[in-house]
Amino acid sequence: MATEICSSGAYSISRACKVLNLGKATVYYKTKKDDSEVMNELQLKADLHPREGFWKAFGRIRLEGNNWNHKRVQEFIKQ
């Protein structure tokens, strides 16, 4: 939202963040984690076993040796 306000050129990022009560770090933050491997693995399990739910798919992923946390994997189900 702050970047949209700043793109018009009328306000600076600092001013837009102050008005929206946000920290400037939230505007500049870029995530460092690459979860494409998790997404691909989960999509593969869903294609191979379409009638199984999350916990079955997660169990299969864990049996293959991936030590991903269930919260990390479940994040993609919600999307």
C-alpha positions in Angstrom: 0.0 0.0 0.0 2.8 2.4 0.9 4.6 1.6 -2.4 1.4 2.5 -4.3 1.2 5.8 -2.6 4.9 6.5 -3.4 4.6 5.4 -7.0 2.6 8.5 -7.8 5.6 10.6 -6.8 3.7 12.9 -4.5 4.9 11.4 -1.2 8.1 9.8 0.0 8.2 6.3 1.5 8.9 7.7 4.9 5.9 10.0 4.8 3.6 7.2 3.4 4.7 4.8 6.1 4.2 7.4 8.8 0.6 8.0 7.6 -0.1 4.3 7.4 1.6 3.7 10.7 4.0 1.2 9.2 7.7 0.7 9.6 9.9 1.4 6.6 11.3 -2.1 7.0 8.0 -3.6 6.0 8.2 -1.8 2.6 11.8 -2.8 1.9 11.6 -6.4 3.3 12.3 -9.2 0.7 11.9 -12.8 1.9 15.0 -14.9 1.7 13.5 -18.4 1.8 12.9 -20.3 -1.4 10.1 -22.8 -0.9 9.7 -23.8 -4.5 11.0 -27.3 -3.6 8.3 -27.7 -1.0 5.6 -26.5 -3.4 6.8 -28.9 -6.2 6.9 -31.9 -3.8 3.4 -31.1 -2.4 2.0 -30.7 -5.9 3.6 -34.0 -7.0 1.9 -35.8 -4.0 -1.4 -34.2 -4.8 -1.2 -35.3 -8.4 -0.2 -38.9 -7.6 -2.7 -39.3 -4.7 -5.6 -36.9 -5.3 -7.9 -38.5 -2.7 -5.5 -38.2 0.2 -5.5 -35.3 2.6 -2.7 -33.1 3.9 -1.5 -35.4 6.7 -1.1 -38.4 4.3 0.8 -36.3 1.9 2.9 -34.8 4.7 3.7 -38.3 5.9 4.8 -39.4 2.5 7.1 -36.4 2.2 8.6 -37.1 5.7 9.1 -40.8 4.7 11.2 -39.7 1.7 13.6 -38.0 4.1 12.6 -34.3 4.0 12.6 -32.8 7.4 10.3 -30.0 6.7 8.0 -28.7 9.5 4.3 -29.4 9.0 3.6 -25.6 9.4 5.9 -24.8 6.5 4.3 -27.4 4.3 0.7 -26.5 5.3 1.4 -22.9 4.4 1.0 -23.9 0.7 -2.3 -25.7 1.3 -3.8 -22.4 2.6 -2.8 -20.5 -0.6 
